[in-house]
Amino acid sequence: MGSETRKKTVLVMVRVTPEEREEIAALAATCSLSVPEFMRRMALSYTPKSTLDAQAIIEMAKINGDMGRVVGLLKLWLSTESKKNEAFNYSIPKLVNELTALKDLLKQKVMRL
């Protein structure tokens, strides 16, 4: 099953409750680590770095991009002379609703930090 060239060959077992296992798994996930790697680092006094901030920044960047596209559409719609053109079939209330939804989503992401 295991590779003959592995350096980590000794198995260390520890008993935990199901609740403790869930908590350990959740903490490992916040660092983007497997449970064994998380436990190894904690046992050897390494401090695993949380990747939650990085994940949140990526999510906020995506939301920011969405907001930029919506604002770009709004600017284009407002600057066009032919507002009845099919390409500019957005209504102002729809754009406002989209911007509001994106603002709320961004606020939720920031609050989770």
Contacts in CASP RR format, 6 or more apart in sequence:
PFRMAT RR
TARGET T0000
AUTHOR 0000-0000-0000
METHOD contacts of the structure
MODEL  1
MGSETRKKTVLVMVRVTPEEREEIAALAATCSLSVPEFMRRMALSYTPKS
TLDAQAIIEMAKINGDMGRVVGLLKLWLSTESKKNEAFNYSIPKLVNELT
ALKDLLKQKVMRL
14 39 0 8 1.000
16 24 0 8 1.000
21 35 0 8 1.000
24 35 0 8 1.000
24 38 0 8 1.000
24 39 0 8 1.000
25 35 0 8 1.000
27 38 0 8 1.000
28 34 0 8 1.000
28 35 0 8 1.000
28 37 0 8 1.000
28 38 0 8 1.000
28 39 0 8 1.000
28 48 0 8 1.000
30 50 0 8 1.000
30 51 0 8 1.000
30 52 0 8 1.000
31 38 0 8 1.000
31 48 0 8 1.000
31 49 0 8 1.000
31 50 0 8 1.000
31 51 0 8 1.000
32 51 0 8 1.000
33 41 0 8 1.000
33 48 0 8 1.000
38 48 0 8 1.000
41 47 0 8 1.000
41 48 0 8 1.000
42 48 0 8 1.000
52 113 0 8 1.000
53 113 0 8 1.000
56 109 0 8 1.000
56 110 0 8 1.000
56 112 0 8 1.000
56 113 0 8 1.000
59 109 0 8 1.000
60 106 0 8 1.000
60 109 0 8 1.000
60 110 0 8 1.000
63 102 0 8 1.000
63 105 0 8 1.000
63 106 0 8 1.000
63 109 0 8 1.000
64 106 0 8 1.000
66 102 0 8 1.000
67 99 0 8 1.000
67 102 0 8 1.000
67 103 0 8 1.000
67 106 0 8 1.000
70 95 0 8 1.000
70 98 0 8 1.000
70 99 0 8 1.000
70 102 0 8 1.000
71 99 0 8 1.000
73 90 0 8 1.000
73 95 0 8 1.000
74 90 0 8 1.000
74 95 0 8 1.000
76 88 0 8 1.000
77 83 0 8 1.000
77 88 0 8 1.000
77 90 0 8 1.000
77 95 0 8 1.000
80 88 0 8 1.000
82 88 0 8 1.000
END
